[in-house]
């Protein structure tokens, strides 16, 4: 029972840290996937009273991906039937030029505002239409939640680390006597601390196993898959082998560093 | 005969305290059995600690097994300890390990294969009449049995020197006798040098021995 408690005291905080990291990564992927989808359907319209070089617009901001000239014929076609040829010529001569600006990624409101100012500064540009009302409220909520989750994950990691450090002190007390005796008989550091590292590695492995199993279970649940389909997120992108590598590095790294801390603090009694 | 221990004007003190040992000058030759006696607090245990490097001398020169204790790096000190057997009054057995593994400790540290360690541990446990308890844990044994395990551990790796700190201080007469017999036997048969610090030299002790005593921080030869 005591042994289970000893293990849980390290496994749980480690699990919390790994869970925080994985949750943040998954949430980030959902948001960026949703961003990509929104961005594919989103463009700004720049209205100019004279021809604007596509380079001028393209260099205005790194956010701009490409510029397409909107063919005026599409607009004129609608009014042609009810308008005389003479008037059509007049309309054509005073009609401004329209440019559709596609962006590299879906912008937040402040980026949009900055972009508008930069585009308006270009000679010939009369107005920039951002269609702010279509700026997705769900996206705004997701980005807000992403920010909150980052804070939550950071707090989780801090509390987890504090619990791990506390557990290390407990280990230090538990193993001190054994380490002292082994030192008296000349055991090298690696031998007298071997059990600590074994404990740390086993616990990190269990925490990693729990998080990986949990994630596989989550991404295979039908309700989760349905939700991902609804927001157009590829489930395969949600949890990958790279995640396992990163989580393993963080899990084993934290556990081994903690054990190292105990070993370094060991002082032989005189 | 070569000296196992050579101490010249060794002075020992705990940090921010008056010296416990002001002058310890003596030599111990290979195969000798030496008792160091003295009143409580006279510095006997401190002197013993200095010999396995837990308390380096603040002055003087203390050489054990040809190595000067005060100048040893940690790794060299650990190497030296691998050739010394130590017996403590409070046994210092590893509670989480069974009797057999406790006896195996010096052999594990020396890097012997497991089967060799196990065979040697069983041989020594038979020697101290505890073969039937090799699977037990220290807290399941009496004080006398624990000390016999500690003696077996101290002998396991055939050390050139055994240092014993009040080895029978907590034991009844029967267990004390068993411990003294084991030490005498190791001294006679294996020519292991043995240095024991104790309040009194046991009356039942029959082997040839030297006797040093500490008075007012100074070591004197009595016999």
Interface residues (C-beta under 8 A of the other chain):
Chain A: X177 X178 X180 X181 X182 X183 X184 X185 X186 X187 X188 X191 X268 X269 X270
Chain B: X14 X49 X52 X54 X55 X75 X77 X78 X79 X80 X81 X82 X84 X86 X92 X93 X94 X95 X96 X105 X106 X108 X109
